[in-house]
Amino acid sequence: MTLLFLVALAVAVPLVFRVGPRLRRVGPTLWTRARFDPAVYGLPPREQLDVHRAGPPLPAYRSKEIQAIAHDAWEGHWRPAAAYVNAAGQEWDERWSRLEVLQQIADEGDTWLHDWLRAEPEDCTAATVHAQVLVHRAWAIRGDGYAHSVPAGRMARFMVQLNAAMEAARKAASLAPEDPGPWVVMVTAARGLRYEHDEFRPLWKGLVTRAPYHYAGHCQATEYWCAKWAGTNKLMMEFAERAAHEVPAGSPLAGIYLHALHELTRRSGLSALPSSHAAKDLLESVARSLNQVPNGDRRAHRPRHLLAQYLVRARRYDAALEQFRLIGPWCGAEPWTKERDPVAAFDLARGIAAIRARQN
C-alpha cells in the first residue's frame, strides 16, 4: 500500500503582473534570464528549482516512523498508532497532525481501527480518528464540484455520512472534554451540513475554548464563512483578518488570511487584491509572523508561496524577496502550479521581486 499524506489546502489565482512594453515584447522568461541572476540575491539557481514539492520533504526518520506505524496497523497492530498520537500530549496542533496521519492510514485499510474501537471503546483518540474517516469518506462521495453539479443520490449519501461523522465526533468529545480534536471534526462536518450561523458558533466556541489558535480548526472555519458555503466575502475576510491580528508571533496561523484572500480574489477578481495602505501593511504583518515559524513546520510552506505572490502584487518587493529566500528552490505549489510553466512563473515572480527591491 502507498500512504498518501494529507497536505494543507492552499490555492491561488493565476500569476498576473503589470509589466512594461519591453517585457511584453521579449517575453517573461527571456526578460528574467537576461536581467536576473539568482545568485546575486542569495536565491537558488534555476537548475535547482523543484516543481514537485512546496517545501523540503519530511526528514527521513519521520517518514520511516510513519511507514512503520502504517505497516503495523495494516498487519493488525493498532497500539503503535495509539502511542504515536498520545506521544504528542496536549500539543494540540501536533496531535491533530498525527491524527491526520492515522486517518490517511485508515483510508487505505481500517480493520485495525475497528479492532482498536472494540478494544478501547472509551478512547477519544480512536473515536476521533473514526469520525475523521467518516468525514473524509463523505467528501469523497460528494466530490469537489459545486452543489448544483452533484447528483441528488450522491448528495443524499454525502449528508447521511456527514451526519454519522457529526454523531461520532460528539461521542468522541464526550470521552475527553479537554481535547479539541473532535471539535475540529464537528466544525468540518457543520460546513457540509449547512449549519446556520447560530448552530455553528457554539461548535466554534467549543473548539477555541480548548485550543484558541488551532490551525486546522481555523482552516475549516474560514471555509465555513466563505460565500460558497455558509458565509459571505465580508464575513470570511473579517474572520481571517481577526485571526491574523490576534495570532501569536511565529504561528503559521497568520497564513489563514492568505487562504481567505485567495478565495476572495478567485470569486471577485484581481480588483479584490489589497490596495489600501492598511491592507498592504497586514500582508507584511503576516510575513513577519511566518518568518518566525520554525523551519520544520510544514504548515508554513504553502502559505509562503501565496504570500510571496501577493507581496509582489502589492509592490512590497523587499518583503517578497525575503519570502522567496525562505522558500528556496521549491516551487511545487499554487500559484505557480496553475501556470503552464510553473518554474518560469516562479522564476519571473522572484526576479521581479529581486530587481525592484534593489531599485527601491
N, C-alpha and C positions, 0 to 999 in steps of 0.2 A: 504493500500500500504506500501511497505517496501522501505525506502530510502537507496539507495546504495551510499556510499561515495567514491569519487574519491581518489585514493591514488597515490602518486608519484611513477613513474616507476623506480624500481631498480632491477637488476638481477645480478647473479654472477655465476662463473664456479664452478663445484663440488669441494668439500673440499679435498685437497691433501696436505699432509705434508710429508716431508722426516723424517722418523723415524728410529730408530736403530733396530737391530735384536731382542732385548728383547721385544720392543713394538710390533713387528710383531708377536712374539710368543704368548704373553699373551692377545693381543687384546687391542684396544684403550680404550674401556670402563673400563676394569679391571685395565689397567695401570693408567687411570685418577683417578679412585676411590682409588687406592692404594697409589698414590703419591701426590694427590692434595686435600687439604681441602679448599674449597672456603672461609670460614670464615677467615682464616689466611691472606688472601689477600684483605679483605674487599669486597668480592663478595657474592651475594645471594646464599643460599643453593640450592642444586639440586632440592629439592621438590617444590621450588617456581618458577622454570623455566616454562615459559608460551609460548607455541608454537603457540598460536592463535593470537598473536599481535607482531608487530615490535617495539612498544613502548607503553607508557601509553595511555589509552583511552582518548577521549575528556572529559574535565570536564563536569559534569552533567548539569550545567547551559547552556553550549554551545549546547549540544545535545538537550536539551529541546527547546532552541531557534530555532534551525534548524527544529526540528519536528513541531513546531508551525507555522513556515513560510511555510513549506510544506503543512500542513493541511489547512492553509488559502488559499494557491494557488489552491489546488485541490478542494476547496469549491468555487472557482471563484473569490478570492480576491487577486489581484496582487500587491496592494500598499505596504503591508508589505515586499514583496520580493524586490521591488524597494528601499524601505527605508533601508533594510538590506545592500544592496550593497553600496548605497550612503553614509551610515554612515562611510565607510572606507575612504572617501575623496580621496586624492591623494596619499595615501599609496598603491602604485600600486600592490605590491605583495599580500597584504591583500585583496585588491579589486578583484584581479584575483581569489584568493581562494574562495571568496564569489560568484563570477560569476560561478565558477565551481559547487558550491552547487546548484545554480539555474538551471544550465544545467542538473544536475542529477534529480532535481525535474521535470523539463520539459520532461525528457526522460520517466517518468512514467505517464505523463499526461500533455499536453501542451495547453489546452484550455485557461487557464489563461494567458499564454504568448501571444497568438494571440489577446486576449482581450486587453492586455497591448499595443501591437503594434498598434492596431486600435485606442486606446485612446491617445497614445503618439507616433505618427509616427516619430517624430524628436528626440526621446530619444535614445541616444547612448547606454545606458545600455541595454535596451530591444533589440535593434538591434544586439548588441554583443552576448547576450545570444542566440538569434535566429541563428546567424552564428555559434556559438559553437555547437548548437544542430545539425545543418546540417553536420558539420564536424564529430561529434560523430556518427551520423547515417550512414555517408558514410563509416567509418571504420567498422561499424557493418556489412554492406553489403559485404565489401571486405573480412573480417576475418583477422586472424593473419598469414596466410601462406605466403610463398614466391610467387612472382608474377606468376611464371610458374605453380603454383598449383591452381590458382584462375580461375574458368571457365570464358570464354570470356564474357558471358552475364552479370555475376556478376561484372566483371571488368568494363564493359561499364557503368553499373548503378553507380558504385563507382565514376567514372570520372564525370558523369553528376552531381551527388550530390556534389562532391568537387568543381566543377565549380560554382554551385549555392552558396556554402559556401563562396567561394572567392568573388563573387559578393556582397553577403550580408555583408561580412566583410569590403569591400571597402566602401560600403554605410555607415556602422557604423562609419568608420574612418572619413568620411566627416562631421559627426554630432558633433564630439568633437575632434578637431585636436590634443589636448594635451594628449588624452587617449591612452596608449599603448595597451589596451586590444584587439581592432580589429586587430592590427598588429601581435599579438601572433597567432590569428586565421589564418591570411594570411600566416605567416611563416609555420604553421602546414599544411595548405592546399597545399602550394607550394611543400612540400616534396612529397605528394601523386600525385600531378600533374606533377611531374618530371621537375620542372623548371630548366633551365640551370643556371649555376653559375651567369652569368651576369643578369639574371632575378631575382634571389634570393637576391643578395646583396643589391639592393635598398630597398627591404622589410626589411631586417635585419637592415640596416641603419635607416630606419624609426622607427623601434622598439627601438633600443638602443639610438637613439636621445632623445626619450621620457622617457626611463627607462633603463639606462646603465647596470644595474645588475638584470634585470628581471629574476627570477628563472625559471618559466615555459617557457619563451621565449628561454632561453639558453638550456633547455632540448630539445625543439623541434629542435633547430638549430644543436645541437650535433647529433641528429638522421639524419638530412638532410645531414650532412657532412660525415656520416659513409659510408663504402663501399657498404652496401646493398641498399643504396638509391642513392644519387647523388654525393657522395664524394669518398674518399679513406681512408685507415687506417692513412696515413700520415696527410691528411687534418683534419681528425677528432681529432687526438691527438694534432695537433698544435692548433686547436681551443680550446680544453679543457684545455691544459696546459696554454695557454694565459689567459683564464678566471680564472684559479686557481691562477696565479701570480698577476692578476690585481684586484681581488675581495677584497673589504674592509674586514678587520678582523671582525669576528663574523657573516659573512654572510654564510648561508648554500650553497650558490652558488659554493663554493670551491668543494663541493661534485660532481659537474658535471664531474670533472676529473676521479672520480671513476667509473661513468657510462661508460665513454669512455674507460677506462682501461678494464672494463669487456667486452665490445663489442670487443675490440682488442684481448683479451685472448680467447674469445669464438670462434673467427674466426681463430686465429693463434696458439692457444695452449699455454701451460704454458711457452714456450720459450719467449713469449711476455711480461712476467711479469717484473717489474722494476728490473734491475740488477746493473745499474751504481750507483755510489755514489750520483750523482746529482738527479737521478730518485727517489732514496730512500729518499733523503732529501725533495723532493717535497711531498712525502707522509706525512712526518712529518709536513711540512708546512700546508698541507690540514688539518691534525689533529689539529694543533694549531688554525686554523680558526674555525673548527667545535666545538672545545672545548669552544669557546666564544659565540656560538649560544645560545640564551635564552632557558631555559628549556621547555617552552611551544611551541616552534617552531617545529611542527611535520615534517617539511621538512628534518630535520637532522636525523630522526630515521633510515630510510633505508640506506642512505649512510654510516652511522656509522657502520653498520654491515659489509658492504663491506670493509670499511677502516680497521676494526679490522682484517679481514681475510688477506688483503694484507700486513698489517704491520707484521703479523706473518710470512707470506711467505718471506717478505723482511728481516726477522730476527731483526726487530726493536721491540723487545719484551716489553721493558718498555713502549713505546708509545702504543703498542697493549693492554697491561694490563690496561692502563688508559682508553682506549675506552671501554673495557669490563666493567669497573667500571661505566662508564657513561651509558652504555646500560642497566645495571641492569639485571632483570630476563627475559626480553623479547627476545625471540629467534624465533619469527614467521616471519622471513624474509629470503630472499636469502642472502648468500649462503646456510644457514643451511637447509632451507626447500626443497632444491634439494636433500638432502640426505635421505637415507632410514629411519634413526632415527635422526631427526633434533636436538633433545635435546642432544643426545650423541655427535653429531658433534660439536655443540656449546660448550658443556662442555669440549670436548677434546681440542678445539682451545684455550679456555680461560685457561685451565690447562697448556698447552704448554707455553702460554704467561707468566703465573704467575711463573712457575717453572724456566723458562730460564731467566726471568727478575731478579729473585732472584740470580741466578747463576752469572749473569753479574754484 
